[in-house]
Amino acid sequence: MATVENHLIELLPRDDRRRLLALCEPIQLVLAEVLCEPGEPTRHVYFPIEGFISLVARTDSHPGLEVGMVGREGMLGAHLALDVVTAPLHALVQGPGAAWRMTTADFRRELARSSALRRSLNRYIYVLMSQLAASAACLRFHLIGPRLARWLLMSQDRAHSDSFRVTHEFLALMLGVRRVGITTAASALQRSGLIEYHRGDLTVLDRSGLESMACGCYAADRKAYAELLP
C-alpha cells in the first residue's frame, strides 16, 4: 500500500499522518468477516481503503438491521474518541478490500497526542450520529424502493465501482424487510434501466436516475459529510 487513500487519514497534517501510518498494518478485509460485536472490547480500529463495512444493530433474537456504513471516508472504532472501549454495534465486512488496521492501545495513545486527529474524529462521530438517525427515520417513513436505491448508491460510493456482488438475502437482512419486497423493488429498478442484476452480480447503469429514485436521506448523508469533513 504505497498510498493512503483513506480520507480521515489524508485530512491529518503530514507529521500526524506519518506517525499514525507507522503504527498501522495493511490488511485485507474479507467478505462477511465480523470485525466486532456489541458489548465486546475493541481490539483494533480499521481505516478502509477499498473495502467497506456494515454497522448492524441487533435486538433480541432478530438477525439485525443495518444502521450505518463505513468506507474509506471514515473508520471503524470512532467510539474510542469518546473514551469508550466496548463496541456499540455489530460490524460486518460488506465489501472486501484493503484497509489499515491499528491496535486500540496505539490508537488511543495517538488520539491523546494529536489534536488534529481528535478534531477529525469529533466531526466524524457527528456524521455517524446523523447517519444513524437518518437510518431510523428512513426505516419508519420511506418505501422499500427509495431505501434500496439509497443503499445501492451508498455501496457504490464505497465500492468505487459500478459493479459489486450482493444477494437478495443480504439486502433483505440489511434493510430489515422480506426477500419478496427486495425482489419486487430490484425488479422495478431493473425494468427502469437503472441497474442490471443477475445471480448476485449487480451493476449500476444509470447513476443519476438511481439518485432521483433514492430517498432524501442519501443526499442528506453526503451533505453532512461534505460540510464537516471536506
JOCORCOR-V316144 format. One line per field, one symbol per residue. ss: DSSP state (H for helix, E for strand, L for the rest). A space follows every 50 residues. Layout:
ss: ???
This chain:
ss: LLLLLLHHHHLLLHHHHHHHHHLLEEEEELLLLEEELLLLELLEEEEELL LEEEEEELLLLLLLEEEEEELLLLLELHHHHHLLLELLLEEEEEELEEEE EEEHHHHHHHHHHLHHHHHHHHHHHHHHHHHHHHHHHHHHHLLHHHHHHH HHHHHHHHHLLLEEELLHHHHHHHHLLLHHHHHHHHHHHHHLLLEEEELL EEEELLHHHHHHHLLHHHHHHHHHHHHHLL
